[in-house]
Amino acid sequence: MTRAFVFPGQGAQTVGMGRALADAYPAARAVFDEVDDALGENLSALIWDGTAEDLTLTANAQPALMATSMAAMRALEAEGISVSDAAFVAGHSLGEYSALAAAGAISVADTARLLRARGQAMQAAVPVGQGAMAAILGLDLAAVTALAAEAAEGQVCQAANDNDPAQVVISGDAAAVQRAVDMAKGKGAKRALLLPVSAPFHCTLMQPAAEAMAGALRTVEIKSPQVPVVCNVTAGPATDPELIRDLLVQQITGAVRWRESVMMMVDAGVDSFWEIGAGKALSGMIRRIARDAEVANIATPDDVKART
């Protein structure tokens, strides 16, 4: 089988994630230690014993999810499976940083610091309550793009995540997103629901965060990844470090083209997707995009043993 490793984004976090991996694999525990050292705080204690409320804060959730994904990756490596066994890596939003770390393009320490900065910049870009995001179920990208444009009424309302054939997330000014939710069923949507997020990610309101990340990304070394990284904003593979740096800036305001990314990998011969880290959200999306593909989750020592 031709395999791809995929890495989850925000929303997958749960208190306790990665603890069993750290207990079972010294290399996995070392990831959490490295992230703690990079941030100058005991993030691993928050991940394993903190409150869901604190873990869900964007500035915590982003490096925490990356640490958990990288712990799972190190556990796989300890059992003889490396990133070079995959044809591609890809991640959903912040998961793209996990993918780059897994592929050796950015160090774990630098990735942790970048994600802390990214979370803080995204939270600071729009005051709480002024922005919103909503999931529109049962309409495709074209229909949701038209809905968002009609609902905008001079404000920002954009398709932010093209997740699968029947789930598109919109983002923008709170009033505009609410108008889109109210209009959605009349346009044929099965459901439309506001998401419990603290900022309107992946829309033009995030431009201040993009500028902050451009500065942060200039301070880190990015190497050519060991395998191509399928990037959110292009839905295509990248290996050039300077292109990757530029696309990570664009990703802050650009849409996550997840459906197209999965289709691109399938068209390139991928028939097995391993979701590395917390949750199973990407697995569900992939099953709706590529019904014939094998999908596996790698989140616990048992998951690792089942695949090695």
C-alpha positions in Angstrom: 0.0 0.0 0.0 1.1 3.6 -0.6 0.8 5.5 2.7 0.3 9.1 3.8 0.7 10.4 7.3 -1.8 13.1 8.3 -1.9 15.3 11.4 -4.9 16.7 13.2 -5.8 20.4 13.8 -7.4 22.3 16.6 -10.5 20.7 18.2 -8.8 17.2 18.5 -7.3 18.0 21.9 -8.3 16.1 25.0 -6.9 16.1 28.5 -4.6 13.1 28.9 -3.6 12.8 25.3 -0.2 11.3 24.7 0.4 10.2 28.3 0.3 6.5 27.5 2.7 7.0 24.6 5.1 8.9 26.9 4.8 6.2 29.5 5.5 3.4 27.0 8.2 5.0 24.8 11.2 7.1 26.1 11.4 8.8 22.7 7.8 9.9 23.0 8.4 11.3 26.5 11.4 13.2 25.2 9.2 15.1 22.8 7.1 16.4 25.6 10.3 17.3 27.5 11.6 19.1 24.5 8.4 21.1 24.0 8.4 22.0 27.7 12.0 23.3 27.5 11.3 25.2 24.3 8.3 27.0 25.8 9.9 27.4 29.3 6.9 25.9 31.0 5.4 22.6 31.9 2.9 22.3 29.1 2.9 18.5 29.5 1.4 18.8 33.0 -1.4 20.9 31.5 -1.9 18.4 28.7 -2.1 15.4 31.1 -3.6 16.9 34.3 -4.9 20.3 33.4 -8.5 21.5 32.7 -10.1 21.1 29.3 -10.8 24.9 29.4 -7.1 25.7 29.7 -6.0 23.1 27.1 -8.5 24.4 24.6 -7.0 27.9 24.7 -5.5 28.4 21.2 -2.0 29.2 22.4 -2.0 26.0 24.4 -3.9 23.7 22.1 -1.6 24.3 19.1 1.7 23.2 20.6 0.0 20.5 22.7 -1.5 18.8 19.6 1.8 19.0 17.8 3.6 17.5 20.8 1.1 14.6 20.9 1.4 14.0 17.2 5.2 14.0 17.4 5.2 11.6 20.4 3.1 9.2 18.3 5.6 9.6 15.4 8.5 8.9 17.7 6.7 5.8 19.0 6.3 4.5 15.4 10.0 5.2 14.7 10.9 3.2 17.8 9.0 0.3 16.2 10.7 0.7 12.9 8.3 2.9 10.9 9.7 6.3 9.8 8.3 9.2 7.9 10.2 8.0 4.8 7.7 5.1 4.7 5.1 7.6 3.6 4.7 9.1 0.2 3.3 12.4 1.6 2.6 14.1 4.9 -0.2 16.6 5.4 -1.9 18.3 8.3 -5.1 20.3 8.9 -4.3 23.9 9.8 -1.9 23.7 12.7 -1.4 20.1 11.7 0.6 21.3 8.8 3.3 22.3 11.3 3.2 18.8 12.9 3.6 17.4 9.4 6.6 19.6 8.8 8.2 18.6 12.1 7.5 14.9 11.3 9.2 15.3 8.0 12.3 16.9 9.6 11.7 20.4 8.0 11.4 22.2 11.3 12.8 21.1 14.7 10.3 20.2 17.4 11.5 23.0 19.6 11.1 25.6 16.8 7.7 24.2 15.9 6.5 24.5 19.5 7.6 28.1 19.7 6.1 28.9 16.3 2.8 27.4 17.3 2.7 29.3 20.6 3.3 32.5 18.6 0.7 31.5 16.0 -1.9 30.8 18.7 -1.3 34.1 20.4 -1.3 36.0 17.2 -4.5 34.4 16.0 -6.2 35.1 19.3 -5.0 38.7 19.3 -6.0 39.5 15.7 -9.7 39.8 16.4 -11.3 40.7 19.8 -13.3 37.8 21.4 -16.9 37.9 20.2 -16.3 40.0 17.0 -15.6 36.9 14.9 -17.2 33.5 14.4 -17.0 30.3 12.5 -19.7 27.9 11.5 -19.9 24.4 9.9 -22.3 24.1 6.9 -23.3 20.5 6.3 -24.8 19.1 3.2 -23.6 21.7 0.7 -20.4 21.6 -1.4 -17.7 24.3 -1.6 -19.3 26.2 -4.5 -22.7 26.4 -2.8 -21.1 27.5 0.5 -18.9 30.1 -1.2 -22.0 31.6 -2.8 -23.9 31.5 0.5 -21.0 33.3 2.3 -20.8 36.0 -0.3 -24.5 36.7 -0.1 -24.4 36.8 3.7 -21.4 39.1 3.9 -23.3 42.3 3.2 -20.0 44.3 3.3 -18.5 42.3 6.1 -16.1 39.3 6.0 -17.7 35.9 5.5 -15.6 33.3 3.7 -15.2 29.6 3.2 -12.4 28.7 5.6 -12.1 24.9 5.6 -13.2 22.7 2.7 -13.2 19.6 4.8 -15.0 17.0 2.8 -17.8 16.8 0.1 -20.5 17.7 2.5 -18.8 19.8 5.2 -17.5 23.3 4.6 -16.6 25.7 7.5 -17.1 29.5 7.1 -15.3 32.2 9.0 -15.6 36.0 9.4 -17.4 38.7 11.2 -19.8 37.3 13.8 -22.9 39.0 12.4 -22.2 37.9 8.8 -21.5 34.3 9.9 -24.8 34.3 11.8 -26.6 35.5 8.7 -25.1 32.7 6.7 -26.2 30.2 9.4 -29.7 31.6 9.3 -29.8 31.4 5.5 -28.2 28.0 5.1 -31.2 25.7 5.3 -33.0 27.8 2.8 -30.1 27.1 0.4 -30.4 23.3 0.9 -28.0 22.7 3.8 -28.8 19.8 6.2 -27.4 21.7 9.2 -25.6 24.8 10.0 -24.0 25.3 13.4 -21.8 27.9 15.0 -18.5 26.4 16.2 -17.1 26.9 19.8 -13.9 28.8 18.7 -12.4 31.9 20.1 -11.4 33.6 16.8 -12.4 33.5 13.1 -9.5 31.5 11.7 -8.5 31.2 8.0 -10.1 34.4 6.8 -8.9 37.9 5.9 -9.6 39.1 9.5 -6.5 37.2 10.4 -4.2 39.4 8.4 -2.5 40.9 11.6 -1.7 37.3 12.6 -0.2 36.6 9.2 2.1 39.6 9.5 3.2 38.4 13.0 3.9 34.9 11.7 5.9 36.2 8.8 8.2 37.7 11.3 8.3 34.6 13.5 9.0 32.3 10.5 11.9 34.4 9.4 13.7 33.5 12.7 13.7 29.7 12.2 15.5 27.3 9.9 13.4 25.4 7.5 15.0 22.4 5.7 13.7 20.4 2.8 11.3 17.8 4.2 12.2 14.2 3.9 8.9 13.6 2.0 6.7 16.2 0.2 4.3 18.1 2.4 0.9 18.7 0.9 0.1 22.3 1.8 -3.3 23.6 2.9 -3.4 26.7 0.7 -2.4 25.0 -2.6 -3.6 21.4 -2.0 -0.3 20.4 -3.6 3.1 19.1 -2.5 6.0 21.3 -1.5 9.6 20.6 -0.7 11.3 24.0 -1.2 12.0 25.6 2.2 11.3 29.2 1.1 8.0 28.2 -0.6 7.0 26.4 2.6 7.8 29.5 4.7 5.7 31.6 2.4 2.8 29.2 2.3 2.7 29.0 6.1 2.1 32.8 6.2 -0.6 32.5 3.5 -2.2 29.7 5.5 -3.2 32.1 8.3 -5.7 33.9 6.1 -6.2 31.3 3.4 -8.6 28.4 3.3 -7.7 24.9 4.3 -8.2 22.9 1.1 -8.4 19.5 2.9 -10.8 17.8 0.5 -8.6 18.7 -2.5 -5.4 17.7 -0.6 -6.8 14.2 0.1 -7.9 13.9 -3.5 -4.5 15.0 -4.8 -2.8 12.3 -2.7 -5.3 9.6 -3.8 -4.7 10.6 -7.4 -0.9 10.2 -6.8 -1.5 6.6 -5.6 -2.1 6.9 -1.9 -4.5 4.2 -0.7 -3.7 4.3 3.1 -3.9 7.2 5.5 -2.6 7.2 9.0 -3.9 9.9 11.3 -1.0 10.6 13.7 -2.0 12.0 17.1 -5.2 13.0 18.9 -8.7 12.4 17.7 -10.3 10.9 14.6 -11.7 14.0 12.8 -9.5 13.7 9.8 -10.2 9.9 9.5 -13.9 10.7 9.2 -13.3 13.3 6.5 -11.0 11.0 4.6 -13.6 8.2 4.6 -16.1 10.6 3.0 -13.6 11.8 0.4 -11.9 8.6 -0.5 -14.3 5.7 0.3 -11.9 3.0 -0.8 -8.9 4.1 1.2 -7.6 2.4 4.3 -7.7 4.7 7.3 -5.9 4.1 10.6 -5.4 6.1 13.8 -2.2 6.2 15.7 -2.8 7.7 19.2 -1.9 5.0 21.7 0.7 2.3 22.3 -1.8 -0.3 21.1 -2.4 1.6 17.9 1.4 1.7 17.3 1.7 -2.0 18.0 -1.2 -2.8 15.7 0.6 -1.1 12.8 4.2 -2.4 13.4 
